[in-house]
Amino acid sequence: MIGKSIRRQLIVLTSSVLLLALLGSLFIALRSFNTTLRKTTYAMLSDNGDYLKDLLVQEIPRLEGEGLIPPVMKKEFDRFSTTTHLRITVIDPTGIVLYDSDYSEEQLDNHLWRQEVQKALTEGEGISERRSDTQGLPVLYHAQRVDELSEIAILRVSTTLNQLAGYQQTYRGLFINGLVVLVLLVGIITTISIATITRPLKKIRATAEHYAAGDLDARMKVERPIELAELATTMETMAARLQQTLLEIHEGRTRLETLLESMTEGIVLVDGKLVVRIANKAAKRLLFTGMEQRTIEGTMLTHAIGSSEIIEACTTTLEEGTPKEVTIAHFGHLFGETARMAGQNLARVLRISTVPMLLGGNITSVVITINDITDLQRLEQVRKDFVANVSHELKTPITAIVGFSGLLADSTHEDAKETAHFISIIDRQAKNMQRIVEDLLLLSSLEQQHAKPTCTWTTVDQIIGETLDYCRYKAQQRHTSIETGISNPESLEIWANGMLLVQALANLVTNAITYSDEGSTVLVEATVEEPSVTFRVRDTGCGIPNEAQQRIFERFYRVDTARSRSQGGTGLGLSIVKHIVGVHDGTVTVESKPGKGSTFTITLPRSSQGMEKLKLRSESLYRRNGDS
């Protein structure tokens, strides 16, 4: 824990500093005391030595004849030694001890080579220090040369530092007592200091744990010490900036995901090992069929799709760093020609583009873009078919008109009956061209953007009646009977362009008559309900193959080309029906089985959305006025 670690370190540090300080104080105090004591002792020995030397110089001559050291002098020295606790030693020039206050002269060896003696002989005064073997204490010696007396060379005064042992013992006691007191004081101060420091540290640690858990809103209140307060402020600022950065990253990621998911193009990101990292919904729908609800991320691209062309394009982009483009058919889990054969008209055509992604100058991944160009290719094919069909449809009447008009222009031709025959052919072909052009113009007007026909409230009976009038002659030619059935129990009218609806139903009834056997029956039904109206045209003709039912509403598309042309059809009737229903916001469908006939169903809203809004507004105003 942070607090315990700091507490332990502070205690160890404080104790170490205190111990070093006490030991240093003890060492310095002892050294200072010893030094001072020695200086004082040497000064005292020097003074006493001077006194004893003067005493010798004065008394020895006066007591001459009583020996080198007269008994009176010895007594005086003994008394002085007892009083001052000093050891007095008198040495002759050869080093023999003439007098010693503490020891018998006969027991003492020669003192000539003692350090203080040699120094006194050469310099006049000498000092030295030696440890006493009996007391284990240092002994200070002070010797001085006696030049006034020829028989006496050195007067030495010494003393044992008895005070040193007592002082050291006293100081040790003070040291231990002081150490205990200081340890207690330091412990208290350290505890208070550590609490002051660790309390904000605990707050900082707890807040840091919140930050680590993702809670960047956590805040700490630390006012002191100033260093920790600044640290807390810095951490809070860092957390706020990190939170803002994470929010921006999250918003950016959300925008990117929304953008990717809303795109109609498929986007796939694969890494250098061809592992899928990102794939939007469009990519799952277009390329990874059946995986829309599964997590494709993390799957090898080679395991997800079975197209060698796409894998090769990605590999080439990774190795060479150049974009590649592949157009391939796709059906289920199949690709290429296999997909075209298995899916037939249901196969989708995909344009796959691969682009390298660079990071630090190296190619790290590949972005795959998938575009569904099936409708574009189909539209292109429709355009080509339209141009070819228009050219083909107009070529026959134009050729006939040009040919027969050329014959008529020949002045050598005078047969009136044949001329009339030629003119009738030209007239018939010209009318065919006129019908084609009129149908194309009608389709063009219906395809205009925002094209809305003029609508009125019309009865279904009127529309069915006009349709029957329009088709009656064709039915009589084919000996076909047309039966009607109208279900409109509430006698509701419909909001529509009656002329266009009649044309749409007439086209369906005409086709039913044309593609049914002579003497058959065509049924025209209408069902009117409150929200919608439904028209059905049933026949018992040859029917429409399944593969052709998706294309019969295209321009100039014919299931039976020879039969259609022989009946004078333009190939635009069902396309016109589809567009008329479209401008009425309705739908047209077909149900057919070969050899059993067909049923075309038109479903239209009974009234437009605008009319419904006006109706609701009117009822709201009426209720409001009634309440007031």
Buried (B, 14 or more C-beta within 10 A) or exposed (E): EEBEEBBEEBBEEBBEEBEEEBEEEBEEBBEEBBEEBBEEBBEBBBEBBBEBBEBBBEBBEEEEEEEEBBEEBBEBBBEBBEEBEBBBBBBBBEBBBBBBBEEEEEEBEEBBEBBBBBBBBEEEBBBBBEEEEEEEEBBBBBBBBBEEBEEBBBBBBBBBBEEBBEBBEEBEEEBEEBBEEBBEEBEEEBEEBBEEBBBBBBBBBEBBEBBEEEEBEBEBEBEEEEEBBEBBEEBBEEBEEEBEEEEEEEEEEEEEEEEBEEBEBBBBBBBEEBBBEBBBBBBBBBBBBEBEEEEBEEBEBBEBBEBEBBBEBBBBBBEEEEBBEBEBBBBEBBBBEBBBEBBEEEBBBBBBBBBBBEEEEEBEBBBBBBBBBBEEBBEEEBEEBBEEBBEBBBEEBBEBBEBBEEEBEEEEEEEEEEBEEBEEBBEBBBEBBEBBEEBBEBBEEBEEEEEEBEBEEBBBBEBBEBBBEBBEEBBEEBEBEBEBEBEBEEEBBBBBBBBBBBBBBBBBBBBBBBBBEEEBBBBBBBBBEEEBBBBBBBBBBBBBEEEBBEBBBBBBBBBBEEEBBEBEBBBBBBBBBBBBBBBBEBEBEBBBEEEEBBBBBBBBBBBBEEBBEEEEEEEEEEEEEEEE
